[in-house]
Amino acid sequence: MHLPVLKEEVLDFLDPEPGDILVDATLGGGGHSSEILKRIMPGGRLIAMDRDHEAIRRARLAFKDSEKGVTLVREDFRNIKRVLSGEGVEKIDGVIFDLGMSSYQLDDNSRGFSFMKDGPLDMRFDTSSGITAMDVVNSFTRNELAEIIREYGEEKHNNLIARAIVEARKRGYIRTTGQLAEIVSGAAGRWYSRQKIHPACRTFQAIRMYVNAEMSAVEHGVEGALGALRSGKRICVISFHSLEDRVVKNIFRREKKLGHVKIVTKKPVLPSRQEVYGNPRSRSAKLRVAERV
Ligand SMILES: C[S@@+](CC[C@H](N)C(=O)[O-])C[C@H]1O[C@@H](n2cnc3c(N)ncnc32)[C@H](O)[C@@H]1O
């Protein structure tokens, strides 16, 4: 099982009990799901979603012993309302979103998420539909690329990078993560020489977020989940960068003003130093929690 980020904190906030109906909107490697499952049995039900076929396939094998309580759904969490009504569930006792990509996805070069491993430029969570990163870098205009890289990567050197991509594709189709990482490093590398992050990090994040329409999925997904929560029950959202965290914070604030929720975490909860040491992926995690009134 995947090492779940902020596991103890999430379990404390959700406080799942036997018989509860919980939703894991981002199944991934099943780390949070398996912990929740232990707490809601007997009598509980876990609905675990992921857009990634591979995550669902892996979980089918992992959860086979306890499958009575688990429903695995390959869906975009933006459709959480539809998924719940399809499953005959009206109200839920808690929900977790652990955003972004899983380490399985990052480590698999065939998925094209990593600038550290060469592979086809794909980056889709759902490999059966939608445009790929390859489509984006080879067919979008310079302005479109610059805008995506600025907006979703918060990359100051977006124009330089977009120009370099457009120049490079005149010499031939850009097919791999290695090619893209090299183009971006060539364009912006010198600005990153004293920084800890790789020059291609923000550009890869931006293209991934665009390809998977991640920001709008979070908006719709979190709103849908809040609508389904039973009074007194909680939503936990773990995000990994400031853009996502801001969206979550704003939704919670808006819903608070409307009198729908109480904000449980005034400031986001961060992983302990010990957790970051044991699981570097948790480094930039921020957990926000709200409770349905
Ligand atoms: C960080 S991982 C989750 C890890 C999981 N909590 C664990 O402990 O193993 C995020 C997962 O969410 C999935 N995901 C991202 N956006 C999604 C969306 N809009 N709908 C459904 N799944 C999504 C990704 O495919 C990935 O598997």
The ligand as a Gaussian input file, in Angstrom:
#p B3LYP/6-31G(d) Opt

LIG

0 1
 C       -1.951000      11.695000      -4.256000
 S       -2.768000      10.375000      -5.011000
 C       -3.739000       9.689000      -3.739000
 C       -2.981000       8.785000      -2.821000
 C       -3.865000       8.057000      -1.822000
 N       -4.489000       8.966000      -0.913000
 C       -3.081000       7.029000      -1.059000
 O       -2.910000       7.180000       0.164000
 O       -2.612000       6.063000      -1.660000
 C       -3.964000      11.168000      -5.996000
 C       -4.813000      10.261000      -6.852000
 O       -5.940000      11.027000      -7.257000
 C       -6.273000      10.719000      -8.578000
 N       -6.983000      11.882000      -9.116000
 C       -6.478000      13.101000      -9.386000
 N       -7.450000      13.899000      -9.860000
 C       -8.589000      13.166000      -9.875000
 C       -9.929000      13.436000     -10.249000
 N      -10.300000      14.636000     -10.718000
 N      -10.850000      12.456000     -10.090000
 C      -10.495000      11.238000      -9.601000
 N       -9.228000      10.920000      -9.257000
 C       -8.291000      11.875000      -9.386000
 C       -4.961000      10.441000      -9.260000
 O       -5.166000       9.602000     -10.370000
 C       -4.161000       9.765000      -8.129000
 O       -4.264000       8.376000      -8.218000

